[in-house]
Structures are given as C-alpha cells and as structure tokens.
Amino acid sequence: MSPTAWLNEVAFKAIIGLATDLGVVEVVNGEVSIKYTASVSECIRRAMASIGPQKVLRIDDLNTCIKQSLGGIDIKQSLINSLDGCVEPIIAPGPLGPKSTYFKILNEDCVVKQVVNTILSKSVLDSNH
C-alpha cells in the first residue's frame, strides 16, 4: 500500500470514528449511513411547495419537522444565514406584518446540502456543550 493510500485510509477511519462518536453516522456490518437521512429528506420534501415550475421553501415548516425528527435541534436561524445563493427571500404577509420565511428555491441540491451541513454543524456544536 502506498503512503498516500495508507494516509487516506487512516484519515477516512478517523473521520468515520469521529462522526460515529458524535452520533451523526451509524456503522452496521461495515456499511456507513448518515442517521436520519430519510427524515431529513422527508422534512425538506414537506416544506417545499411547487407553484408552476417554481419551488418555494417554507423555513418554519422545515424547522418544525427537523425539531420533531431530530430531537429538538433548532436550525432556523443558522439555515437562513447559510442559504445565500440557494434561495431568494419572498416577503409574504403575516399576522405581525411581512415575514421572509418563504424562499424561492434557485438550486434544490444546494438547499439539501445546506440543510444537511447545518444539521451536522448544530449536532457538533450541541455535543460540545
């Protein structure tokens, strides 16, 4: 085995070990899977609405679903701050005036990636306290 291949294997095992310790991934029979993947995907699907060819994301619905699925993790503010380039805010009327909790999706893959990254970063931050 070359030194580079050995180093890559060691790094991979270290990352998997850390992710397992943090409760982000599960290793079953040598197969690595991200915990709650189906729940997160379902939450994103439920929080999106199609209006013609355009998709709209409602952050409040997504955050509520994530909280219920992942034991109370609140990602709303972190997610809003990380979605630049993925979405455009839509100002919609609410009971207390305009709210920008609706977003026109520009890049769905980007939204999924940012939701997962936000959950992972929140999980790491929460486990450090």
VMD Tcl script that builds the backbone (N, CA, C; Angstrom):
set m [mol new atoms 387]
animate dup $m
set s [atomselect $m all]
$s set {name element resname resid chain x y z} {
  {N N MET 1 A 0.859 -1.171 0.000}
  {CA C MET 1 A 0.000 0.000 0.000}
  {C C MET 1 A 0.908 1.238 0.000}
  {N N SER 2 A 0.584 2.186 -0.853}
  {CA C SER 2 A 1.390 3.402 -0.938}
  {C C SER 2 A 1.158 4.276 0.296}
  {N N PRO 3 A 2.110 5.144 0.611}
  {CA C PRO 3 A 1.917 6.037 1.768}
  {C C PRO 3 A 0.671 6.910 1.643}
  {N N THR 4 A 0.376 7.360 0.440}
  {CA C THR 4 A -0.812 8.192 0.229}
  {C C THR 4 A -2.083 7.393 0.483}
  {N N ALA 5 A -2.155 6.177 -0.027}
  {CA C ALA 5 A -3.330 5.330 0.182}
  {C C ALA 5 A -3.501 5.013 1.669}
  {N N TRP 6 A -2.387 4.734 2.352}
  {CA C TRP 6 A -2.440 4.448 3.785}
  {C C TRP 6 A -2.968 5.665 4.538}
  {N N LEU 7 A -2.444 6.855 4.209}
  {CA C LEU 7 A -2.865 8.082 4.870}
  {C C LEU 7 A -4.352 8.349 4.632}
  {N N ASN 8 A -4.818 8.126 3.395}
  {CA C ASN 8 A -6.244 8.308 3.089}
  {C C ASN 8 A -7.109 7.352 3.898}
  {N N GLU 9 A -6.685 6.119 4.038}
  {CA C GLU 9 A -7.445 5.131 4.814}
  {C C GLU 9 A -7.511 5.522 6.282}
  {N N VAL 10 A -6.381 5.956 6.833}
  {CA C VAL 10 A -6.342 6.378 8.237}
  {C C VAL 10 A -7.243 7.601 8.446}
  {N N ALA 11 A -7.164 8.563 7.543}
  {CA C ALA 11 A -7.991 9.769 7.656}
  {C C ALA 11 A -9.473 9.415 7.570}
  {N N PHE 12 A -9.830 8.532 6.622}
  {CA C PHE 12 A -11.219 8.121 6.466}
  {C C PHE 12 A -11.732 7.458 7.748}
  {N N LYS 13 A -10.932 6.538 8.297}
  {CA C LYS 13 A -11.349 5.851 9.524}
  {C C LYS 13 A -11.480 6.819 10.695}
  {N N ALA 14 A -10.596 7.814 10.759}
  {CA C ALA 14 A -10.671 8.808 11.833}
  {C C ALA 14 A -11.940 9.640 11.712}
  {N N ILE 15 A -12.276 10.045 10.497}
  {CA C ILE 15 A -13.490 10.843 10.278}
  {C C ILE 15 A -14.729 10.026 10.613}
  {N N ILE 16 A -14.757 8.769 10.168}
  {CA C ILE 16 A -15.903 7.903 10.469}
  {C C ILE 16 A -16.018 7.687 11.975}
  {N N GLY 17 A -14.891 7.487 12.644}
  {CA C GLY 17 A -14.894 7.307 14.100}
  {C C GLY 17 A -15.437 8.528 14.816}
  {N N LEU 18 A -14.998 9.712 14.394}
  {CA C LEU 18 A -15.477 10.951 14.995}
  {C C LEU 18 A -16.972 11.135 14.740}
  {N N ALA 19 A -17.401 10.908 13.515}
  {CA C ALA 19 A -18.818 11.052 13.176}
  {C C ALA 19 A -19.679 10.055 13.956}
  {N N THR 20 A -19.167 8.853 14.169}
  {CA C THR 20 A -19.887 7.846 14.961}
  {C C THR 20 A -19.991 8.295 16.415}
  {N N ASP 21 A -18.886 8.806 16.965}
  {CA C ASP 21 A -18.890 9.296 18.355}
  {C C ASP 21 A -19.874 10.439 18.545}
  {N N LEU 22 A -20.014 11.293 17.526}
  {CA C LEU 22 A -20.928 12.427 17.604}
  {C C LEU 22 A -22.377 12.028 17.340}
  {N N GLY 23 A -22.592 10.782 16.913}
  {CA C GLY 23 A -23.940 10.305 16.645}
  {C C GLY 23 A -24.488 10.740 15.310}
  {N N VAL 24 A -23.611 11.142 14.395}
  {CA C VAL 24 A -24.045 11.610 13.088}
  {C C VAL 24 A -24.202 10.455 12.116}
  {N N VAL 25 A -23.360 9.432 12.226}
  {CA C VAL 25 A -23.432 8.276 11.340}
  {C C VAL 25 A -23.533 7.000 12.156}
  {N N GLU 26 A -24.007 5.960 11.495}
  {CA C GLU 26 A -24.049 4.619 12.073}
  {C C GLU 26 A -23.240 3.701 11.171}
  {N N VAL 27 A -22.529 2.765 11.776}
  {CA C VAL 27 A -21.806 1.759 11.009}
  {C C VAL 27 A -22.404 0.411 11.390}
  {N N VAL 28 A -23.025 -0.247 10.403}
  {CA C VAL 28 A -23.652 -1.542 10.620}
  {C C VAL 28 A -23.099 -2.506 9.573}
  {N N ASN 29 A -22.472 -3.572 10.034}
  {CA C ASN 29 A -21.862 -4.565 9.142}
  {C C ASN 29 A -20.922 -3.920 8.125}
  {N N GLY 30 A -20.145 -2.946 8.568}
  {CA C GLY 30 A -19.190 -2.288 7.696}
  {C C GLY 30 A -19.780 -1.265 6.754}
  {N N GLU 31 A -21.085 -1.049 6.826}
  {CA C GLU 31 A -21.761 -0.082 5.957}
  {C C GLU 31 A -22.035 1.188 6.748}
  {N N VAL 32 A -21.611 2.324 6.198}
  {CA C VAL 32 A -21.770 3.614 6.862}
  {C C VAL 32 A -23.018 4.300 6.322}
  {N N SER 33 A -23.874 4.763 7.240}
  {CA C SER 33 A -25.052 5.507 6.802}
  {C C SER 33 A -25.255 6.705 7.712}
  {N N ILE 34 A -25.701 7.802 7.119}
  {CA C ILE 34 A -25.993 9.002 7.887}
  {C C ILE 34 A -27.317 8.784 8.597}
  {N N LYS 35 A -27.334 9.029 9.899}
  {CA C LYS 35 A -28.564 8.881 10.659}
  {C C LYS 35 A -29.603 9.877 10.191}
  {N N TYR 36 A -30.824 9.476 10.223}
  {CA C TYR 36 A -31.970 10.348 9.960}
  {C C TYR 36 A -32.055 10.860 8.525}
  {N N THR 37 A -31.332 10.254 7.583}
  {CA C THR 37 A -31.359 10.740 6.209}
  {C C THR 37 A -32.778 10.778 5.663}
  {N N ALA 38 A -33.527 9.717 5.872}
  {CA C ALA 38 A -34.903 9.669 5.366}
  {C C ALA 38 A -35.752 10.756 6.011}
  {N N SER 39 A -35.567 10.980 7.304}
  {CA C SER 39 A -36.343 12.011 7.991}
  {C C SER 39 A -36.039 13.393 7.447}
  {N N VAL 40 A -34.756 13.678 7.236}
  {CA C VAL 40 A -34.367 14.981 6.718}
  {C C VAL 40 A -34.919 15.171 5.310}
  {N N SER 41 A -34.795 14.158 4.472}
  {CA C SER 41 A -35.324 14.243 3.106}
  {C C SER 41 A -36.828 14.477 3.114}
  {N N GLU 42 A -37.520 13.782 3.989}
  {CA C GLU 42 A -38.967 13.931 4.089}
  {C C GLU 42 A -39.333 15.335 4.569}
  {N N CYS 43 A -38.576 15.865 5.519}
  {CA C CYS 43 A -38.841 17.224 6.010}
  {C C CYS 43 A -38.667 18.251 4.895}
  {N N ILE 44 A -37.610 18.109 4.124}
  {CA C ILE 44 A -37.379 19.038 3.020}
  {C C ILE 44 A -38.517 18.930 2.008}
  {N N ARG 45 A -38.913 17.696 1.684}
  {CA C ARG 45 A -39.992 17.491 0.711}
  {C C ARG 45 A -41.288 18.132 1.201}
  {N N ARG 46 A -41.603 17.965 2.489}
  {CA C ARG 46 A -42.838 18.526 3.041}
  {C C ARG 46 A -42.818 20.054 3.107}
  {N N ALA 47 A -41.631 20.625 3.294}
  {CA C ALA 47 A -41.516 22.081 3.449}
  {C C ALA 47 A -41.470 22.811 2.110}
  {N N MET 48 A -41.415 22.060 1.004}
  {CA C MET 48 A -41.397 22.678 -0.326}
  {C C MET 48 A -42.778 22.588 -0.966}
  {N N ALA 49 A -43.119 23.640 -1.686}
  {CA C ALA 49 A -44.364 23.647 -2.455}
  {C C ALA 49 A -44.033 24.050 -3.878}
  {N N SER 50 A -44.643 23.371 -4.837}
  {CA C SER 50 A -44.444 23.721 -6.244}
  {C C SER 50 A -45.534 24.682 -6.676}
  {N N ILE 51 A -45.097 25.768 -7.285}
  {CA C ILE 51 A -46.020 26.750 -7.858}
  {C C ILE 51 A -45.610 26.881 -9.315}
  {N N GLY 52 A -46.304 26.124 -10.153}
  {CA C GLY 52 A -45.877 26.034 -11.553}
  {C C GLY 52 A -44.511 25.364 -11.595}
  {N N PRO 53 A -43.596 25.922 -12.340}
  {CA C PRO 53 A -42.264 25.315 -12.417}
  {C C PRO 53 A -41.365 25.695 -11.235}
  {N N GLN 54 A -41.821 26.653 -10.439}
  {CA C GLN 54 A -41.006 27.160 -9.329}
  {C C GLN 54 A -41.303 26.409 -8.033}
  {N N LYS 55 A -40.261 26.228 -7.196}
  {CA C LYS 55 A -40.448 25.618 -5.882}
  {C C LYS 55 A -40.198 26.664 -4.816}
  {N N VAL 56 A -41.036 26.611 -3.771}
  {CA C VAL 56 A -40.945 27.547 -2.656}
  {C C VAL 56 A -40.694 26.735 -1.386}
  {N N LEU 57 A -39.771 27.217 -0.559}
  {CA C LEU 57 A -39.428 26.565 0.696}
  {C C LEU 57 A -39.931 27.413 1.846}
  {N N ARG 58 A -40.648 26.786 2.775}
  {CA C ARG 58 A -41.103 27.489 3.985}
  {C C ARG 58 A -40.228 27.037 5.138}
  {N N ILE 59 A -39.378 27.938 5.596}
  {CA C ILE 59 A -38.390 27.633 6.631}
  {C C ILE 59 A -39.047 27.190 7.933}
  {N N ASP 60 A -40.165 27.816 8.325}
  {CA C ASP 60 A -40.821 27.438 9.582}
  {C C ASP 60 A -41.265 25.976 9.563}
  {N N ASP 61 A -41.855 25.539 8.449}
  {CA C ASP 61 A -42.285 24.142 8.331}
  {C C ASP 61 A -41.087 23.203 8.389}
  {N N LEU 62 A -40.008 23.557 7.699}
  {CA C LEU 62 A -38.803 22.730 7.698}
  {C C LEU 62 A -38.226 22.639 9.104}
  {N N ASN 63 A -38.115 23.765 9.785}
  {CA C ASN 63 A -37.546 23.781 11.126}
  {C C ASN 63 A -38.380 22.956 12.104}
  {N N THR 64 A -39.709 23.079 12.021}
  {CA C THR 64 A -40.593 22.310 12.906}
  {C C THR 64 A -40.419 20.808 12.676}
  {N N CYS 65 A -40.360 20.400 11.426}
  {CA C CYS 65 A -40.199 18.992 11.091}
  {C C CYS 65 A -38.842 18.468 11.577}
  {N N ILE 66 A -37.788 19.251 11.362}
  {CA C ILE 66 A -36.445 18.847 11.812}
  {C C ILE 66 A -36.429 18.705 13.330}
  {N N LYS 67 A -37.046 19.656 14.034}
  {CA C LYS 67 A -37.115 19.594 15.503}
  {C C LYS 67 A -37.789 18.302 15.957}
  {N N GLN 68 A -38.909 17.957 15.312}
  {CA C GLN 68 A -39.645 16.752 15.696}
  {C C GLN 68 A -38.853 15.488 15.374}
  {N N SER 69 A -38.154 15.489 14.247}
  {CA C SER 69 A -37.446 14.290 13.801}
  {C C SER 69 A -36.113 14.076 14.506}
  {N N LEU 70 A -35.437 15.174 14.842}
  {CA C LEU 70 A -34.065 15.060 15.347}
  {C C LEU 70 A -33.917 15.504 16.794}
  {N N GLY 71 A -34.960 15.392 17.553}
  {CA C GLY 71 A -34.850 15.632 18.989}
  {C C GLY 71 A -34.650 17.075 19.400}
  {N N GLY 72 A -35.341 17.985 18.753}
  {CA C GLY 72 A -35.327 19.365 19.218}
  {C C GLY 72 A -34.250 20.269 18.647}
  {N N ILE 73 A -33.500 19.817 17.651}
  {CA C ILE 73 A -32.480 20.678 17.043}
  {C C ILE 73 A -33.172 21.824 16.318}
  {N N ASP 74 A -32.828 23.060 16.675}
  {CA C ASP 74 A -33.408 24.249 16.044}
  {C C ASP 74 A -32.396 24.797 15.049}
  {N N ILE 75 A -32.712 24.699 13.758}
  {CA C ILE 75 A -31.759 25.112 12.720}
  {C C ILE 75 A -32.189 26.378 11.988}
  {N N LYS 76 A -33.326 26.953 12.356}
  {CA C LYS 76 A -33.912 28.029 11.552}
  {C C LYS 76 A -32.935 29.168 11.269}
  {N N GLN 77 A -32.413 29.815 12.295}
  {CA C GLN 77 A -31.560 30.980 12.072}
  {C C GLN 77 A -30.266 30.605 11.369}
  {N N SER 78 A -29.656 29.491 11.770}
  {CA C SER 78 A -28.417 29.036 11.122}
  {C C SER 78 A -28.656 28.745 9.652}
  {N N LEU 79 A -29.787 28.129 9.354}
  {CA C LEU 79 A -30.105 27.783 7.974}
  {C C LEU 79 A -30.354 29.030 7.132}
  {N N ILE 80 A -31.114 29.969 7.659}
  {CA C ILE 80 A -31.381 31.207 6.921}
  {C C ILE 80 A -30.059 31.891 6.566}
  {N N ASN 81 A -29.121 31.889 7.504}
  {CA C ASN 81 A -27.830 32.541 7.266}
  {C C ASN 81 A -26.969 31.799 6.255}
  {N N SER 82 A -27.232 30.514 6.031}
  {CA C SER 82 A -26.360 29.728 5.145}
  {C C SER 82 A -26.949 29.465 3.755}
  {N N LEU 83 A -28.134 29.966 3.481}
  {CA C LEU 83 A -28.795 29.653 2.216}
  {C C LEU 83 A -28.497 30.625 1.070}
  {N N ASP 84 A -27.611 31.585 1.294}
  {CA C ASP 84 A -27.275 32.535 0.224}
  {C C ASP 84 A -26.860 31.784 -1.031}
  {N N GLY 85 A -27.395 32.195 -2.155}
  {CA C GLY 85 A -27.073 31.559 -3.424}
  {C C GLY 85 A -27.963 30.375 -3.752}
  {N N CYS 86 A -28.629 29.816 -2.743}
  {CA C CYS 86 A -29.532 28.678 -2.952}
  {C C CYS 86 A -30.977 29.130 -3.149}
  {N N VAL 87 A -31.320 30.247 -2.501}
  {CA C VAL 87 A -32.706 30.721 -2.480}
  {C C VAL 87 A -32.754 32.244 -2.576}
  {N N GLU 88 A -33.955 32.750 -2.866}
  {CA C GLU 88 A -34.235 34.185 -2.787}
  {C C GLU 88 A -35.396 34.350 -1.825}
  {N N PRO 89 A -35.326 35.312 -0.902}
  {CA C PRO 89 A -36.439 35.503 0.037}
  {C C PRO 89 A -37.693 36.011 -0.678}
  {N N ILE 90 A -38.833 35.557 -0.185}
  {CA C ILE 90 A -40.127 36.038 -0.655}
  {C C ILE 90 A -40.780 36.698 0.548}
  {N N ILE 91 A -41.126 37.945 0.416}
  {CA C ILE 91 A -41.778 38.644 1.522}
  {C C ILE 91 A -43.274 38.356 1.425}
  {N N ALA 92 A -43.791 37.701 2.464}
  {CA C ALA 92 A -45.204 37.323 2.481}
  {C C ALA 92 A -45.865 37.959 3.700}
  {N N PRO 93 A -47.128 38.337 3.575}
  {CA C PRO 93 A -47.808 38.948 4.724}
  {C C PRO 93 A -48.032 37.931 5.831}
  {N N GLY 94 A -47.924 38.402 7.037}
  {CA C GLY 94 A -48.177 37.562 8.201}
  {C C GLY 94 A -48.986 38.356 9.208}
  {N N PRO 95 A -49.354 37.732 10.323}
  {CA C PRO 95 A -50.198 38.423 11.308}
  {C C PRO 95 A -49.524 39.653 11.915}
  {N N LEU 96 A -48.202 39.678 11.962}
  {CA C LEU 96 A -47.487 40.812 12.545}
  {C C LEU 96 A -46.772 41.643 11.494}
  {N N GLY 97 A -47.168 41.502 10.240}
  {CA C GLY 97 A -46.510 42.235 9.166}
  {C C GLY 97 A -45.776 41.271 8.245}
  {N N PRO 98 A -44.958 41.810 7.322}
  {CA C PRO 98 A -44.272 40.934 6.380}
  {C C PRO 98 A -43.240 40.040 7.064}
  {N N LYS 99 A -43.163 38.838 6.587}
  {CA C LYS 99 A -42.172 37.885 7.093}
  {C C LYS 99 A -41.439 37.289 5.910}
  {N N SER 100 A -40.144 37.035 6.078}
  {CA C SER 100 A -39.428 36.384 4.982}
  {C C SER 100 A -39.039 34.977 5.410}
  {N N THR 101 A -40.040 34.167 5.680}
  {CA C THR 101 A -39.777 32.766 5.990}
  {C C THR 101 A -40.090 31.882 4.792}
  {N N TYR 102 A -40.451 32.506 3.693}
  {CA C TYR 102 A -40.663 31.794 2.438}
  {C C TYR 102 A -39.493 32.131 1.518}
  {N N PHE 103 A -39.023 31.107 0.805}
  {CA C PHE 103 A -37.889 31.321 -0.080}
  {C C PHE 103 A -38.129 30.636 -1.415}
  {N N LYS 104 A -37.867 31.348 -2.497}
  {CA C LYS 104 A -37.904 30.773 -3.838}
  {C C LYS 104 A -36.604 29.989 -4.012}
  {N N ILE 105 A -36.725 28.709 -4.346}
  {CA C ILE 105 A -35.548 27.851 -4.474}
  {C C ILE 105 A -34.901 28.080 -5.832}
  {N N LEU 106 A -33.629 28.460 -5.797}
  {CA C LEU 106 A -32.850 28.652 -7.020}
  {C C LEU 106 A -32.103 27.375 -7.391}
  {N N ASN 107 A -31.653 26.639 -6.366}
  {CA C ASN 107 A -30.877 25.422 -6.575}
  {C C ASN 107 A -31.245 24.418 -5.487}
  {N N GLU 108 A -32.041 23.420 -5.845}
  {CA C GLU 108 A -32.539 22.456 -4.854}
  {C C GLU 108 A -31.416 21.635 -4.221}
  {N N ASP 109 A -30.424 21.230 -5.021}
  {CA C ASP 109 A -29.296 20.476 -4.471}
  {C C ASP 109 A -28.542 21.296 -3.426}
  {N N CYS 110 A -28.402 22.580 -3.693}
  {CA C CYS 110 A -27.741 23.482 -2.757}
  {C C CYS 110 A -28.515 23.551 -1.441}
  {N N VAL 111 A -29.846 23.610 -1.519}
  {CA C VAL 111 A -30.683 23.661 -0.317}
  {C C VAL 111 A -30.485 22.392 0.511}
  {N N VAL 112 A -30.529 21.241 -0.137}
  {CA C VAL 112 A -30.361 19.971 0.575}
  {C C VAL 112 A -28.993 19.935 1.257}
  {N N LYS 113 A -27.967 20.315 0.531}
  {CA C LYS 113 A -26.604 20.323 1.085}
  {C C LYS 113 A -26.513 21.244 2.301}
  {N N GLN 114 A -27.096 22.429 2.204}
  {CA C GLN 114 A -27.027 23.383 3.307}
  {C C GLN 114 A -27.828 22.910 4.522}
  {N N VAL 115 A -28.968 22.261 4.291}
  {CA C VAL 115 A -29.746 21.719 5.413}
  {C C VAL 115 A -28.916 20.663 6.139}
  {N N VAL 116 A -28.327 19.748 5.380}
  {CA C VAL 116 A -27.516 18.689 5.995}
  {C C VAL 116 A -26.321 19.295 6.724}
  {N N ASN 117 A -25.612 20.230 6.086}
  {CA C ASN 117 A -24.459 20.870 6.732}
  {C C ASN 117 A -24.864 21.605 8.005}
  {N N THR 118 A -26.010 22.268 7.979}
  {CA C THR 118 A -26.484 22.992 9.155}
  {C C THR 118 A -26.806 22.026 10.285}
  {N N ILE 119 A -27.457 20.911 9.967}
  {CA C ILE 119 A -27.768 19.901 10.989}
  {C C ILE 119 A -26.487 19.321 11.562}
  {N N LEU 120 A -25.534 18.992 10.696}
  {CA C LEU 120 A -24.269 18.428 11.170}
  {C C LEU 120 A -23.522 19.420 12.049}
  {N N SER 121 A -23.482 20.688 11.649}
  {CA C SER 121 A -22.763 21.680 12.461}
  {C C SER 121 A -23.476 21.899 13.781}
  {N N LYS 122 A -24.808 21.898 13.780}
  {CA C LYS 122 A -25.567 22.044 15.025}
  {C C LYS 122 A -25.323 20.844 15.935}
  {N N SER 123 A -25.264 19.643 15.365}
  {CA C SER 123 A -25.023 18.435 16.158}
  {C C SER 123 A -23.653 18.501 16.798}
  {N N VAL 124 A -22.658 18.965 16.063}
  {CA C VAL 124 A -21.299 19.066 16.604}
  {C C VAL 124 A -21.257 20.128 17.688}
  {N N LEU 125 A -21.891 21.287 17.456}
  {CA C LEU 125 A -21.881 22.345 18.451}
  {C C LEU 125 A -22.608 21.910 19.722}
  {N N ASP 126 A -23.760 21.269 19.565}
  {CA C ASP 126 A -24.541 20.835 20.719}
  {C C ASP 126 A -23.818 19.762 21.524}
  {N N SER 127 A -23.038 18.904 20.862}
  {CA C SER 127 A -22.351 17.832 21.591}
  {C C SER 127 A -21.131 18.354 22.326}
  {N N ASN 128 A -20.662 19.558 21.987}
  {CA C ASN 128 A -19.506 20.137 22.670}
  {C C ASN 128 A -19.910 20.830 23.957}
  {N N HIS 129 A -21.202 21.009 24.206}
  {CA C HIS 129 A -21.646 21.714 25.417}
  {C C HIS 129 A -22.227 20.758 26.402}
}
mol reanalyze $m
mol bondsrecalc $m
mol representation Tube
mol addrep $m
